[in-house]
Amino acid sequence: MNRQELTDCKRIVVKVGTSTLTHNTDQLNLMRMESLTRELADLHNQGRDVLLVSSGAIGVGVGRFGLKEAPRTLPMKQALAAVGQGTLLHMYEKLFAEYGKIVAQVLLTKDDFQERLRYLNCRNTLLTLLSLGVIPIINENDTVVVDEIKFGDNDTLSALVAGSVNADLLIILSDIDGLYDDDPRRNPEAKRRSEVYEITEEMEKSSHSRGTKLASGGMYTKLLAARMVMTAGIPMVVADGADKDILRRIIAGEQVGTLFVPRENKMHARERWIAFSSFPQGSIQVDTGARDAIYKRGKSLLPGGVVGVDGDFERGEVVAIIDPDGHEFARGITNYSAGEIRLIAGQKTSQIEQILGGKDYDEVIHRNNLTLCD
């Protein structure tokens, strides 16, 4: 893929962070918001589907109360999010209305992607809104979310949204103009990477810095998001939200920000859900033979290749598949529970019925319910 192909993108997810939407005073940056909504409205006028994933609810709440520091307790974060979310949406509605656009608020938690039925309902709602010409404004439901159902950052949320609606492009606007080969705040000689074709461990290790005091992520979470969408066949651009006409310039194919180039073939919807939208309930460790059969030849996972099980999961849940080096290379929907797999691990399929007292499947995970993660 090259930059010029971005001009043909019809369905675009744009994620904007707290640092882009607010001043250092924690008050809304109205000029920035006006510019953002104008560009999004113009993209929509061109006949493109536009979805906005917007952070900022807690930050706006902090600004409304004039607090001098970010909240630390969960109840305070939730209370400030409740106040800030209303203010943020009101401002978006006002700005988009000036261009004749209808917006809709969609608040999500991890469970909305974890459970297959809720995932499909969420996906159908977003697609219906798009068919009605509405611009969805999406955020994590910070008012009610707890750690067990929390994304933790909107970079991940934006990648999941992009995958769920089969987007053509994900744009993450931040306070930095792309991925650098070193931290540009510490090394003035650091150079921006124009294109990235593979997320390496070295990139991840050197990117654990965090953004502003109210930001939930940094470049590391953007790399995780990039890994997800690249594998799903969706390009992603990280760029500086403060740059003038940044969305127009990205769509025009200009060399701005960092383009994360996806693999050639897009995943099917079910594969995307298994690989990214669902969160593993446990893991299955396999031997080298099973890894090669799955990874290289697209085979199912049989009990003979299983060497270990971690977690307590039931039939029909998504689990991670771990190779002998401890690396997760695939995910799948299991045909057997954790307890059952422990009993049949390393055995032949012909022995399953004798061991368990019955046999519904030869495979621990069938290849139709299995997808590679990289």
N, C-alpha and C positions, 0 to 999 in steps of 0.2 A: 504494500500500500504506500502511496505517496500523498503529499499534502493536498494536491489538486483534487484528489478523490473526495476530500471532505466537503467540497462544494455540492456534492450530490446527496449528502445526508438528509434524510427526510424526517427522522424522529430523533430528537436531541434532548438529552438530559443535562441540565446545568446545575452544578452544585456550587453554592456560594457560602463561604465561611464567615464566622463571627468577625474576624479581623477585617474582612472586606466591607462588612455592613456597618461597623461602628467606628467612632473616633476613639482616641486614647482616653477620652473622658467617659467612655462606655455609653455615650449618646449615639443615636442613629446618625449615620453619615448620609444625609438626605440627597446630596448631589450624586453620590455613588449609587444609591438606590434608584434615583431617577434615570441615570444613565443605563443601569442594568435593565430596568423595566422597559425602557424605550427600545433597546436592542432586542430584547426577547419578543416584544410586541411586533417589531419589524420582521423578525424571523418567522413569526406566526403569520404575518401578512403575506409572506412568500409561499404559504401553503405547507409549511413544515409543522409537525407536531412538536410542542415544547413542554417539557416538564421541569419544574424548578425545585431542587432540594435545598432548602434554606435553613442554615443554622441561625443562632442569634437570640432565641427566646430567653434563655437565662441571662445573657448579656444585656438585653433590653430591659429585663426585670431589674437587674442591678442598677442600670442607669436611671430607671424610674424612681427608685428609692434612694438614689444618691449614695449607695454604699461605696466604701473606699477599698474593699477587697472582695474577691470572689467568694461565694458561699462554700462552706466545707461539708455541711451536713446534708443528707439526702432530703429531709423534709423542707429545708430552706431552699434547696435547688428546685424542688418540685413547686413550691409556692411561688418563687420568682419566675419559673417557667410559665405558670398559669397566668401571671400578670403580663409577662413579656410576650407570650404567644398571641394574645388578643391585640396588643399594641402593634406587633409586627404584621399580623394579617390585615389589620385595619389600614396600615400604611400601604401595603401591597395592593389592596383592593382600590384604594384611592388613586394610586399611581397608574395601575393598569386600566382603570376606568377612563382615564384621560385619553386612552388610545382605543377605547371601545371594546376592551377585552374582559371576559368573564373568568374569574379565578375560583378555585375550590380548594379548601384546606383538607389535607389528608395526613392524619397523624398515625404513625405506625410503631410497632414494637417488634422485637425479634420473633415473637410467636406468630406474627402475621406471615412470616416467611417459613418458619419452622414446620408448621402443620400444613400438610398438602392442601386440604380443603380451604383453609384460610388464605393460603397463598394464591389459589385459583380465584377465590372471591376478590382478593386485593387486586390481582392482575385484571380481572374482568371489570372492576370498578374503574381502574385507571384507563383502560382501553375505551370504556364507554364514555368517560369524560372527554377523552381525546376526540372521539367520534362526534361529540357535541360541540367541538370547537373550544373547549374549556382548557385553561392552563392550570394544571394541578400544582399546588404549592405544598410540598411534602416536608415533613420534619419528624424526628423521633418524638414520641409522646412522652416528653420529659415530665409532665405533670403526674403521671401514674407509674412510670417505669421504675423497676428495681433492677438490681444487678443481674438477676437470673434471666431477665428478658430484655436486657439493654444491649444495644449495638455498641455503644461507647464512643462512636464518632460517626459523623454524617458522610465521611468518605466511603465507608463500608456500605452505609445505607444507599448512597447514590449508585454504587456498583450493583447492588441487589435490585434496585429499581430499574436500572438500565437493562439488566438481564431479564427481568420479569416482563417488560414490555417490548423486548426484542429491539432495543434502540440501535440506531446506526452510529451514534457518537455519544460519548460522555465527556463533558468539559468540567474540570474542577478549577474554580477560581480561588486563588489564595493570596497571601501577602508576599509570595515569591514567584519569580517568573519562570519556574521550571525546575527540573532536577539538575543538580550540579555534580561535578566529580569530586567536590569537597564542599564544606560548609562555607558559603560566600561571606557569612557574617564574621568568620574568623580568618579566612584566607582570601585576600583580595585577588589572588591569582586564579581562583577557582573558575572553571569554565562550565557554561550551561550545555547540557546534552540536548541536541536538537531532536534526535530520534532515539528511542530505546526499543530494541527487539527482544530483549530477554531481561527479566528481573533476576539479578544474581544475589547470592548470599552476601557478597561484599557490599553491594548497594544497600541491602537491608541493615547490615551491621553499622554502616556509617550514617544512617538516617534516623536515629532515635531521638533527635531533637524535637522539642515541642514548640508550638507557635506561641501566641499571646497567652496571657494569664487566664483568659476565658475560653480559649480554644481547647477542644478535646483531643485533637490530633495534631500531627506534624507531617513531615514528608514520609515517615514510615507507614502511616495509615494510608497515604496516597499510593505507595508502592503496593500495599496489600490489595487496594482497590484495583490498581492497574493489573496485577496478576490475575485477578478474577475476570475482568472484562476482556483482557487479551486472550485468555484461554477460551472464553465464550465467543471470540471472534468479533469483539467490539473495540474500535479504537478509542483511545482516551487522550485528552490534552490537559496538561496542567499549565496554568498561565496566571499572570498577575492581574487580579481583579481591578487594580487601580489604573491599569493602562487604558488609554482612550480607545473607544470602539473595539475593545478586545474581542468580543464575540464575532463581530462582522469580519475582523481580520483573520480569525481562526477559520471561519467558514469560507473565506476567500482563498484559503490556502497559503497565507503568509507564514513565514518562518518565525513564528512567535511561540513562546512556551516550549514545552517538551511533548512531542507526540509519542505515545506508547503504541507501537504497531502490533496489531493482533495477528493471531494465526489465521490462515486463509479460510478455513471452513468454520462456519458458525455451528454451535451446538444446537440440538433440538431443545425445545422447551423443557421436556422432562429431564434431559441430561443437565441442563443449567440448574434446575431445582435440586437435583441430587448433589451436584458438585458444589454449589455455592449457597443457595437459598436455605437449604436444610443445614442443621448443625448436628454433627455426629453424636449419637448417644453412647458410643463406645467404639472400640477398635478391635480389629482382627489382625494378628500378625501371621504372615505367610512366609514360606520358604522361597528360595531362589527360583525353583521350577514354577511355582504358582505365579510368582511375580512376572516371569517372562511370558507365561501363557496368557496372562491378562494384558500386560503392557505391550507385548510385541505381536501377539497373535489374536487378541480380542476374544479370549476364551472366558468361560464362566469360572467362578471359584468353587472348587470341589473340596470336600472335607479333607482329602488326603494332603492338600497343600497347606492346611492350617496348623500352625505351631503354637498359637497362644491367643487368648481372648482377654480383653480389658474392659471393664464396665459391666453394667447389669441392664441389658436391653432386651426388648421383646421382638417377636416376629413382626416384620413390616416396618421396622425403624431403620433409619439411615446410620450406617457405621463407616468409620474410616478403615482403609486397608493399608497396613504398614509393612514395608519390605524389611529384609534382614538387617538393613542399616539403620532402621528406626525412622525411615522417611515415609510420610504419607503420600502415596502415589495414585490412589483411587478411592472412590466412595461408592457405596451401593446400598440397596434395600435388601436386608437380610431375610432369608426364608425361615431361619431358625432363631430361637432365643439364645442369649449368651450361655445359659446353663446347658442347653442342648448341644451347642457347638463345642463346648468344653468336653462333652462326652464323646463326640464323634470326630474330634480333631485327630488328624493323621490316619484315619480309617478309610477303607474303600467304600464307595457308594453302596455296594451290595450288603454292607454290614449295618447300614443306618437303621433299617427296620428292626433288626435283632437287638440293637443297642437301645433304641428309643421306644420300641414297642409299636412302631408304625413309621411309615415314610410317605411324606407328601411331595418331596422334591429330592432329586439327586444332587442338586447344586445348593451350596450354602448361599451363594448370590448368583443369580442368572445374569448372563451378559447383557440382556435387555434392561436390567435394572442396575447397571454398573457403568460408571464413567470415570475417565482419567482426570486427575486434578492438575496435570501440567503437561 
